[in-house]
Amino acid sequence: MTVDEDQSTLTSRNPRAGFPSLNQRIFAPFKIATVIDTVAGRGIDAATVLERTGLTLTEVRDPHTLTSIGQYLTACENIVVAGARFADAFAIGSRLHLSAYGMYGYALMCSPTMRDFFDFAVRYQPLATPTVRLGWRTEGEVAVWQFQEIYRDVMSNDVRTFLIRQQMKMTYTHIRDAAGSDNFPVRARFALPEEARSAEDERELSCPCFYAADANELHYPIGILEQTPELGNRLTRTMLEETCDRLIGQSRISSGLSGEVYQLLLLAPNHFPSMTAIAEQIGLQERTLRRRLAAEDTSYGEIVDDVRRKLAIEYLQTTRMSVDDVAWKVGFSDSANLRRAVRRWTGKTINEVRSEK
C-alpha cells in the first residue's frame, strides 16, 4: 500500500475499514435499551434480549456501561429468534431519535444545512453503534442514502432483513428529527426479495418500495439538501465536530492490538516503521500481526492513515509550520498529497482546517 492510497481503496479491500471491531466496547447502551423497551410489549423479556451478550439489565440501564456492535447484533438475533417481526424493527427505528445519540446526534441536529447533515452522518457514523456503512450521493433529482451491509458474514438472513428495515426507519426518523416531520422519501430500494410485507414497508416508510435491487437505499427529493435544520447552528456544530473528532480518535487508540500499533506509530512521525518492524517491536510475526489486525476489522495501512490524519490536523491547527513542513512531518512526499489527504479526511481545505483552530 502506498503512502497516498485513497481511503476508498482501503474500504473496498475491507468494508469495515475505519469502524470499531465487533467486540470493541465503546458505545453507550442506548440501542440495546431501546430494543428491550420496544419488544417488552410482545412478551420478549430483558433476559431473552440479553442472552449471550454478557450484559445484565442493570448494566444496560447504566449510561456509563460500554457495549459493542457485536453485543447489539446478538441482542437483535435473540429477539428475531424469539419471534420479533418486521413491525418491531420499524418500531425500534422510530424510537432511536437523534437525541439518543449523544454528541453525534446533537451535532447532526445543529447542522447548518441538510447537505452538511448528510456529510456529517457518514463521516462520524462509527460513533453510532453502526450495523451498516452509510453513504450518500446525488442522482438526478434525488439525494440517495445507501446502506452497505458490512456484517452479513456474522448474521442470519432473518436478522439481516430485520436490521435493514430497522436502519431504513432510523434514517427516516433522523431526517424528520432534523428537517421536520413533513420530509418524506420518494422511494425505497431493498436488496432483498419481495415478500408479502411490502405494504407494511410502504406504510412505515411513506413511499413506494422496490425489491431485488442492487443496494439498500432511501431516495429523497434533492431539494432537501439545501434545507436548514430546525436547530441548525454553524458555530455549535463546529464545536461539536471537534468533540466527535476526539471521540473517534479515542476509540481507535484505546483497545486491542490496533490500539497498541496506533500508539507505536504516534511515537515515530514522519518516518513510519514498516509493518515488519512494528511486528518485531510487538513480538509477532508479520503474518500474525496482519491476521490479528484483520480480526479487529482494520489493517496496518488503515492505522497509518489514521495516525497521519491525527498528526496532520494537530500540526495545522496548533503550529505555524508551513504546509510543506507538515507534509514532511507526517510522511507525505509533497504538500499536494497532504492537501488531497486533508480533503479526503475532513471534506475541507487546509486553510479551512487551520481557520478552525
C-alpha positions in Angstrom: 0.0 0.0 0.0 1.5 3.4 -1.0 1.6 6.4 1.3 -1.1 8.2 -0.6 -3.5 5.3 -1.3 -7.1 6.6 -1.2 -9.4 5.6 1.6 -11.9 4.3 -1.0 -9.3 1.6 -1.9 -8.9 0.7 1.8 -12.7 0.4 2.1 -13.0 -1.8 -1.0 -10.4 -4.1 0.5 -12.0 -4.1 3.9 -15.7 -2.9 4.0 -15.3 -2.3 7.8 -12.3 0.0 7.4 -12.5 2.8 9.9 -15.2 1.1 12.0 -14.6 -0.3 15.5 -14.2 -4.0 15.8 -17.2 -6.1 16.6 -16.1 -6.7 20.2 -14.8 -3.2 20.9 -16.8 -1.9 23.9 -17.0 1.9 23.3 -20.8 2.6 22.9 -23.3 3.7 25.4 -26.1 1.0 25.8 -28.9 3.2 24.4 -29.6 1.0 21.4 -29.9 -2.2 23.4 -32.0 -0.5 26.0 -34.4 0.6 23.1 -34.6 -2.9 21.9 -35.5 -4.2 25.4 -38.2 -1.5 25.8 -39.7 -2.0 22.3 -40.2 -5.7 22.5 -41.3 -5.9 26.1 -44.9 -5.4 24.9 -44.6 -8.6 22.8 -43.7 -10.7 25.8 -40.0 -10.9 25.0 -38.3 -10.1 28.3 -35.0 -8.5 29.0 -33.3 -11.8 29.9 -34.1 -13.1 26.4 -32.8 -10.0 24.7 -29.5 -10.1 26.7 -28.8 -13.8 26.4 -25.2 -14.4 25.3 -24.4 -10.7 25.3 -22.6 -10.8 28.7 -24.8 -7.9 29.9 -27.2 -7.5 32.7 -30.3 -5.3 32.7 -28.7 -3.2 35.4 -25.7 -2.6 33.2 -27.9 -1.7 30.2 -29.7 0.9 32.3 -26.4 2.5 33.4 -25.4 5.2 30.8 -21.7 4.6 31.8 -21.8 1.0 30.6 -19.9 0.4 27.4 -21.1 -2.0 24.8 -20.0 -3.3 21.4 -21.5 -3.7 17.9 -21.3 -7.5 18.4 -23.4 -7.3 21.6 -26.1 -5.3 19.7 -26.1 -7.8 16.9 -26.5 -10.6 19.4 -29.4 -8.8 21.1 -31.2 -8.4 17.7 -30.6 -12.1 16.8 -32.1 -13.0 20.2 -35.3 -11.1 19.6 -35.7 -12.4 16.0 -35.3 -16.0 17.2 -37.9 -15.2 20.0 -40.4 -14.1 17.4 -39.9 -10.4 16.8 -41.4 -9.2 13.5 -40.6 -6.5 11.0 -43.1 -4.3 12.8 -40.7 -4.4 15.7 -37.8 -3.5 13.5 -39.7 -0.4 12.4 -40.7 0.3 16.0 -37.1 0.2 17.2 -36.1 2.5 14.3 -38.8 5.0 15.1 -37.7 5.2 18.8 -34.0 5.8 18.0 -34.2 9.6 17.7 -31.1 11.7 17.2 -31.4 12.8 20.8 -30.4 9.3 21.8 -27.0 9.5 20.1 -25.2 11.9 22.4 -22.7 14.3 20.8 -23.1 12.7 17.4 -26.8 13.2 17.4 -26.7 16.7 18.8 -24.1 17.7 16.1 -26.4 16.3 13.4 -29.3 18.4 14.7 -27.2 21.5 14.7 -26.0 21.1 11.0 -26.2 24.4 9.1 -27.8 22.6 6.1 -29.1 19.1 5.4 -26.2 18.7 3.0 -23.9 19.2 6.0 -26.1 16.7 7.9 -25.6 14.1 5.2 -21.9 14.6 5.2 -21.5 14.5 8.9 -23.7 11.5 9.4 -21.4 9.5 7.1 -18.1 10.8 8.4 -18.8 10.2 12.1 -21.1 7.1 11.8 -18.5 5.0 13.7 -19.7 6.7 16.9 -23.3 5.4 16.5 -23.1 1.6 17.1 -23.3 1.1 13.3 -24.8 -2.1 11.8 -24.3 -0.9 8.2 -22.0 1.6 6.5 -23.8 4.8 5.4 -23.1 6.5 2.2 -24.9 9.2 0.1 -24.9 10.6 -3.4 -27.0 12.8 -5.7 -28.6 11.2 -8.7 -30.7 13.3 -11.0 -33.5 14.8 -8.9 -32.8 12.8 -5.7 -30.4 12.6 -2.9 -29.7 8.9 -2.2 -28.9 7.3 1.2 -27.2 3.9 0.7 -26.8 1.3 3.4 -23.9 -1.1 2.7 -24.2 -4.4 4.6 -20.8 -5.0 6.2 -21.7 -7.6 8.8 -23.6 -10.1 6.6 -21.0 -12.8 7.5 -22.0 -12.8 11.1 -25.7 -12.8 10.9 -28.6 -15.0 9.5 -30.8 -13.8 6.7 -33.7 -13.2 9.1 -31.5 -10.9 11.2 -30.2 -9.2 8.1 -33.7 -8.4 6.8 -34.7 -7.2 10.3 -31.7 -4.8 10.6 -32.1 -3.4 7.1 -35.7 -2.4 7.9 -34.6 -1.0 11.2 -31.9 1.1 9.6 -34.3 2.4 6.9 -36.7 3.5 9.7 -33.8 5.0 11.7 -32.7 7.2 8.8 -36.3 8.2 8.1 -36.7 9.2 11.7 -33.4 11.1 11.8 -34.3 13.1 8.7 -37.6 14.1 10.2 -35.9 15.0 13.5 -33.6 17.4 11.8 -35.6 18.8 8.8 -39.1 18.5 10.1 -41.9 15.9 10.0 -43.1 16.9 6.5 -40.0 15.4 4.8 -40.5 12.0 3.3 -38.5 9.8 0.9 -39.8 9.4 -2.7 -38.8 5.7 -2.8 -37.0 2.9 -1.0 -35.0 0.2 -2.7 -34.3 -3.1 -0.9 -31.5 -5.6 -1.9 -34.0 -8.2 -0.7 -36.6 -10.4 -2.3 -40.1 -9.1 -2.3 -42.3 -10.5 0.5 -45.9 -10.3 1.5 -44.9 -7.5 3.8 -44.3 -4.9 1.1 -47.4 -3.0 2.0 -46.1 -2.7 5.6 -42.8 -1.4 4.3 -44.5 1.3 2.2 -46.7 2.3 5.1 -43.8 2.6 7.5 -41.5 4.5 5.1 -44.3 6.6 3.5 -43.1 5.8 -0.1 -43.2 3.1 -2.8 -40.8 0.2 -2.1 -38.9 -1.8 -4.7 -37.1 -5.1 -4.2 -34.3 -7.3 -5.6 -32.3 -4.1 -6.1 -28.5 -3.8 -6.2 -28.4 -1.9 -3.0 -30.4 -0.9 0.0 -31.3 2.8 -0.5 -33.7 5.6 0.5 -34.2 8.4 -2.1 -35.2 11.9 -1.0 -36.0 14.9 -3.2 -32.8 16.7 -4.0 -34.1 20.0 -2.6 -33.8 18.6 0.9 -30.0 19.2 0.8 -30.5 23.0 0.9 -32.9 23.0 3.8 -31.8 24.3 7.2 -32.4 22.0 10.1 -34.7 23.4 12.7 -31.9 23.6 15.3 -29.2 24.5 12.7 -26.3 26.5 14.2 -22.9 26.6 12.4 -20.8 27.6 15.5 -22.3 24.9 17.7 -21.8 22.3 15.1 -18.2 23.2 14.7 -17.6 22.9 18.4 -19.4 19.5 18.5 -17.4 18.3 15.5 -14.2 18.9 17.4 -15.6 16.7 20.2 -16.6 14.0 17.8 -13.1 14.0 16.3 -11.7 13.4 19.8 -14.2 10.6 20.5 -13.3 8.9 17.2 -9.6 9.2 18.0 -10.0 7.8 21.5 -12.0 4.8 20.2 -9.1 4.0 17.7 -6.3 4.1 20.2 -8.0 2.7 23.3 -8.3 -1.0 22.7 -6.9 -4.1 21.2 -3.8 -4.8 19.2 -4.8 -2.0 16.8 -4.6 0.5 19.7 -1.1 -0.8 20.5 0.1 -0.3 16.9 -1.5 3.2 16.8 0.4 4.2 19.9 3.7 2.9 18.5 3.2 4.9 15.2 2.4 8.1 17.1 6.0 7.8 18.5 7.5 7.7 15.0 6.1 10.6 12.9 7.5 11.5 9.5 9.1 8.1 9.1 6.6 5.3 9.9 8.2 1.9 10.5 7.3 -0.9 8.1 4.8 -3.4 9.2 7.6 -5.9 9.6 9.4 -3.5 12.0 6.2 -2.9 14.1 5.6 -6.7 14.3 9.1 -7.2 15.6 8.5 -4.5 18.3 5.4 -6.2 19.4 7.0 -9.6 19.3 4.8 -11.1 16.5 5.4 -12.5 13.0 4.2 -10.1 10.3 1.6 -12.5 9.1 0.3 -12.9 12.7 0.0 -9.2 13.1 -1.8 -8.9 9.8 -4.2 -11.7 10.8 -4.9 -10.2 14.2 -5.5 -6.7 12.9 -7.9 -8.2 10.3 -9.8 -9.8 13.2 -10.2 -6.3 14.7 -11.6 -5.1 11.3 -8.6 -3.0 10.4 -5.2 -3.2 8.7 -1.7 -1.7 9.1 -2.4 0.7 6.2 -5.6 2.0 7.8 -3.9 2.6 11.1 -1.1 4.6 9.4 -3.7 6.6 7.7 -5.5 7.4 11.0 -2.2 8.4 12.6 -1.4 10.7 9.7 -4.8 12.3 10.0 -4.4 12.9 13.7 -0.9 14.4 13.5 -1.6 16.5 10.3 -4.6 18.2 11.8 -2.9 18.8 15.1 0.1 20.4 13.4 -2.1 22.5 11.1 -4.2 23.8 14.0 -1.6 24.2 16.7 1.6 25.3 15.0 2.7 27.8 12.3 4.6 25.2 10.3 4.3 25.6 6.5 2.2 23.1 4.6 5.4 21.6 3.2 6.8 21.0 6.6 3.6 19.5 7.9 3.6 17.2 4.8 7.1 16.1 5.7 6.3 15.6 9.4 3.5 13.1 8.6 5.4 11.2 5.9 3.9 12.6 2.7 6.1 13.1 -0.3 4.9 16.6 -1.0 2.3 19.2 0.0 -0.1 18.3 -2.9 -0.5 14.8 -1.4 -1.2 16.3 2.0 -3.8 18.7 0.6 -5.6 15.8 -1.1 -5.5 13.7 2.1 -6.9 16.6 4.2 -9.7 17.0 1.7 -10.4 13.2 2.0 -10.2 13.2 5.8 -12.3 16.3 6.5 -14.0 17.4 3.3 -12.2 20.8 3.8 -9.2 22.6 2.5 -6.1 23.1 4.6 -6.9 26.8 5.0 -10.4 25.9 6.3 -8.9 23.4 8.8 -6.4 26.0 10.0 -9.1 28.6 10.5 -10.9 26.3 13.0 -8.0 26.2 15.5 
